[in-house]
Amino acid sequence: MDILKFITAGSVDDGKSTLIGRLLYDSDAILADQLEALHASNRKNDDGTIDLAILTDGLKAEREQGITIDVAYKYFETDKRKFIIADAPGHIQYTRNMVTGASNADLAIILIDARRGVVEQTTRHSFLVSLLQIQKVVIAVNKMDMVDYSEDVFSNIVADYQKIAAKLNIADVTFIPVSALKGDNIVYPSTAISWYKGDSLLHHLENVEINRDNTSTHARLPVQWVVRPQTDELHDYRGYAGRVSSGSFKVNDKVTILPSGFTSTISKIELYDTQPAEALAGMSVTVHLKDNIDISRGDTIVNSAGEPQLSSVIEADLCWMDTRGLDTSLTYLVQHNTKTVRCKIREVLHKVNINTLEKDFDEDFKLNDIGRVVIKTAEPLAFDPYQENKANGGAIIIDSRTNVTVGALMLRQSVE
């Protein structure tokens, strides 16, 4: 079975944690001890039923305040698919948490309270989904039970959101009316929403198609380790170990080593004690080449038929994650896959007001700010534009003084 990674987002109190709790509870994905603790809890809904949000509110502060602060990850599976859920916080001050949770997501569920409709935070979360190039979006119009399951209310929200989606170029959107509290259209189809003819949320998640790029065009293998046992038995053994970040490699493929530009051909691929003919994205393998080339950790093996950009001056989108603001006079570290080099933020092009989507030309970058910058690195990076290949287009910025991750980068293009 494949794995679907998805994130939930929405305005505060839209019911994200309750929706995930309902999804886990109704699909029988709760362990016996969790179920026992759930029934023993004193937290109840107004109608006396169990508060299912407890299943994702892991932090003590969240349990006390009834809100989501950190990103809570949950795992479950059905007969058709495995799932990894990231429950992201809705507060604007936790934008960095949502960016972290959404960075590896295949799909986003954005909740909208049926009583309030599309609000500022809906626009903000949709902007982040668009920025992070999440393929599929589900708009779960929640709390339908509080508007008497009105079709008109649902239709108006659909129309309002489609205007936002058009602005942000979000193409694949599915709208589902739900009630997380009552369980309508979460796991089972709702008898109360007879006018809705689509799938329940779980049925949609089980069957939605996610495009996996297993072509050789974006074949990328960041080298983590050069394997040289140098024993009598393996005197000439030289392998390059790493995790295929995107695309696929096959034996006899012509490859290029970046940044050196040397070329060779794959002679063998090792996976544990087997020798597969092909290495797909996500597989940790050791690759052997026909030629002895000087390769070290941080280099990238790519298919010669589709090489990435190689540059040390790069335009990128930046999400700032540190309580201390961006200082353009400082030298930071940028980590791109297995390569870590020194860098400076050469220029702040603009920030984005993520509530109105307007550009802000104030260069003062603070916690949770998002905008576009130009970075200068000490050595060139072999990258793909994030919008074309997320796996090789993302990077992080590290404060070299504290070793704290202070920013997330979505690399866009070389500006040399």
N, C-alpha and C positions, 0 to 999 in steps of 0.2 A: 504494500500500500504506500502511496505517496503521502507527503506531509503538507498540510495547508497551514501557513502561518498568517494569522490575522490579528488586527488591533481593533479595539473598540474605543471610540472617542465621542465626545458630546459635551454639552453644557453641564454645569454643575446640577446635580440632582435630576438629570434626565433618566437615570436608571441603568447606567452601564453595568455596575456591579450586580444589580438584581438580574439583569438580562443574562449575564454569564452564569450566575448562580442557577437560574432557571434552566439554562442550556445544560449544565452539568447534572442538575437534579433530575430533570425529566428524561435525560438520556442514560440514566443509571451509571454515571461516570464518577460517582462519589464513593470513596473508600468507606468501609464499615465504621472505622473510628471517627472519620469526618462526619458521617451521618449521625452517629451517636452524639457527638459534640454539638451538632446543629440542632438536634431535638432538645438537648439539655440547655441551650442558650435561652437567656431571658429576653433577647431582642425579638420583638414581634411586630408585624404590620398592624395597621389600624383595624383590620378585620380579624385579627387574632391568629393569622397564619404565620409561619416561620419566615423571618427575614433572610432571604437567600443571599443577600449581599455579603453576609458574614463569610461566605466561602472565598471571597477575593479581598476583603479588607484585612490584610495581614498585619499591618503596622498598628501598634497600640494607639497612636494618635488618630489613625483612621477609625479604629473601633470606637474611640471616644467621641469623635466629631461626626462620624457617619459620612466621611468623604474619602475619596481616593487621593493619596499624595504620591506614593511611589508607583512604579509600573509593576503590577502583580502578574506573574506568568502562571498559566495553568495548562495542563496537558490532559487530553482525553482522546479517545478514539471510538469509532463506530465500525460496523462491518465493512464500510466502504473507504474510510479515510482516517488518518491520524491528524490531530490538530494541536497547534501551539497557540494559545491565546495570550495577548498582551492587553491588560486592562489599564489604559492610560488615564492620568488625571485630567480633569476638565478645567481647573483653574488656570488663568492666564500666566500666573507666576511659575507654573510647572511646564511651560512650553518645552524646555530642554528634555524633560522626562518623556514627553510624547514623541519628540524627534528620535530619542534613543529607542523607544519601543517600536516605532514605525519603520526604522531603518531597514529591517529585514523582512517586513511584512509583504505578503502576496496580495492581501485584501484588507480593506478597511470597512468597519461597520461604524457609521456615524449615526448617533441617536438624535432624534428630534422629538421634543415634548409636543404632543398633539395639541395641548392647550396653548402653547406659546408660539408654535411655528418656528420658522427660520429666524435665528437670532445672530448677533455678532459672532459668538463663539462658533456657530455653524460655519460661517465664512472663514474664520481663522483655522479651524481644523481641516476644512476642505483645501485651504491654501497649503497647509503642511502636507496633506496627502498628495497634492499635485506636485509640490516641490520635491518630495521623496519618490516620485514616479511609481506610486502604488498602482498596480494594474487594474484592479477591480474595486468598485465601491458599492456598498449596500447602505441605503438610507432606511434605517429602521424607525418608522414613525411610532414612537412608544406612547403608552398611557392612553391608548384608544378607548379603553373602558371608561375614561373620565370625560370623553366627549360623545358618549353614547354610540361609539363605533360608527361615527358619521363618515360617509363616503365623500361628502363635500369638503369636510375638513381635510381629509387625506389628499384629495385632488388639488386643493389650493396649495398645500405644502409641496406637492410634487411640482406644480407649476413654478412656485417661488424658487425651489432649489435648482430647477433646470436652468434658470437664469444665471445662477452662480456657477454651475458646471460649465456653461458655455464660455464664461469669462476665463475660467481656469483651464479650459481645454481638458476637462474630465469627461471621457467619452463613454466608458462602460459603467453605467449606474443602474442599479436595481432597487426598486422601492417596495418595501414590505410593511404593511400595517400590523403592529404587534401590541400586546400587553404583557410585559415581563412579569408583572405582579400576578396576573390571572393565568398566564401561560398561553395566551392566544397567539398562534402562528410562530411560536418559538421552536418547539419540537414537533408538535402536532398541528394540523390545520384547524382553524378556528370555526366553530359553528356559529359564533356571534357575528362574524364578518362574512356573511354569505355572498356579498357583492364582490369580494376579492377572489380571483380565480387562479392566482399564482401559487408558488411553492411556499412552504413554511421556511423559516430561516435555516434550520438544520438541513433540510432537504436541499436547499440552495447551496449551502456550504459543502455538502457531500458531493455535489455534481458540477459545481462551477469549474470551468476549464482554466487552468493557469498555464500560460505559455512559458515553457522552459527552453532556454537557449542552449541547445546541445550541438550547435553547428561549429565548424572549425573556425569560422570567421572571428569569433570572440574567444578563441582558446587562449587561456591565460593560466600560467602556473608560477606563482611567486615562490622562489626558492627559499625554503626554511633551513635546509641543512644539506651540506655536501657530504655524502657518505663515502668514507675512505677507510675501510677496516685495516688495511696494510698488514694483513696476516699472510702466512705462507700459502694458505688455502685460497685466499682472496687477494692475491698480490696486486692484480690489475683492476680490481673492482673500483668503479667510480660511478656513483649514482647521485641524482639530484632529487631530494625529497621535498614534498610540499603538498598542499591541498589545491586541487584544480578549482580556481575561483569562478570560472565561467567557461562555457563552450566545451569542447572535447578534443582529445588528442588520440591519434591512432599510431600504431607501429608503422614506420616508413614515412610518417609526416615530415615535411621539411619545416624546420623551426628556426627562429631567430632569437638570440639572447640579447636582452636589453638591460642596461644602456650601451653595451659594447658594440652591438650590431653584428657579432659573429653568427654564422649560420652553420647548421648541421642537420642531421636526420635522426629521428628516434629509432633506436635499434631494439629496445626492449622496455616494457612497462611492468613493474612489479607492484602487486597489491597483496600484502601479507606474504603467504607462501605460494601465491598463484601468479601467473603471467597473462593478464587479460590483453586482448588485442586493442582495447579502447579504454581510455580513462575519461569519465564524465565529470561534470561539475559537482563538487562536493566530495569527490573521492580523494583520499589521502594516498598518494602513490610515490614510488621512486622511479624516475625516468632515467634511462641510459641513452647516451648519444654515440653515434659512430665515430665522432671526432673528440679528441681531448681538448677541451676549451677551458680557459680560466673563468670559472663561474663561482660566485660566492653568495652568501645569504643576502637577500635584498634585490638580487637580479630577478628578472622575469623571463620565463620561457614562453614565447608566443608563436602561434602558427604564422609562417611566413606569408600566407595568403591574406592575412588580415591584421596588419600590425597597428598597435595603438599610437597615440601621439606621444612624442618624447620632447619634454620641455622643462625649463626651470623657471619660466615666468608664465603663470597660469591664472586665468580668471575663474573665480569659484563663488558659489553661494556659501555663506557662513552663518551658522547658528552659534551664538556665543553662550557658553555654559558656566562661566565662572562668575563669582560675586565681585571679583575685581575686573574692571572694564578692560577692553582691548587697549594695549599700549603699542602704537606703531613704532616706537623707538626701540622696543625690546626685540631680542632674537628668540624665537620659539623653536620647537621641534615639530615637524610634520611627520606623521606615520601613515604611510600608504602601503597597505598589505604588510609585507615583511621588511620594508625599507623604511628607515628612520633617518631623516636628515634635518639640518638646521634651516630655518626659514624666517622671513620677515614679511609682515603685511605691508606691501609697498604702497597700496592705495585703497581707500574705502570709496567705492563708486557710489553706493547709496544703501540706505536701509529700506525696509518695507514695513509699512504700518499694516500688520496682518489682520487688523479688523476692517480696514477700509480698502486694503490692497493698493494704497497710494505710496509713491516713492517719497522717502525722507532723506534729504541730503546732509543731515547732521552726521558728522563723522564720529560722534561719541557713542561707541559700541558698548552696551552694557548687558547684564545678565538677561537671557532670553531674547535678545535682539537678533533679527535675521536680516541679512542684506547681501550685497555683492561686493567682493573685494578682488584685488590682484595680489597674489603671493609670489615671492621670489625665493627659490630654494637653492641651497648650496650645491646640489647635484640634480640633474634632470630626473623627472619622474616619467615612467612609462604608463600613461593613463588613457582611459577612454572617457569621453564625455558622459557624465552621470546619466543623462537622459537616454543614452544609447546602451550603456552597460553599467548598471549599479555596482556590480561586484568589483569592477576595476575603476570606478569613478568616485568612490568615497574615500575620505581620509579624516584623520583627527589631528587637532593641534594640541600640543603638550607644553605646559610651562616648564622649561628646563630647570628652573630654580626649585620647584616643588614636586615635579613629576606628576602634576595633576592635569587631567584632560580638561582643556578649557574651551574647546570649540570643535564643531563637526563641519566638515567641508564636503560640498558636492561640486567636484571639479567639472568645469564647463568646456574650456578651450584654451589652447596656447595663444599667447598674445605677443610672441616674439616675431 
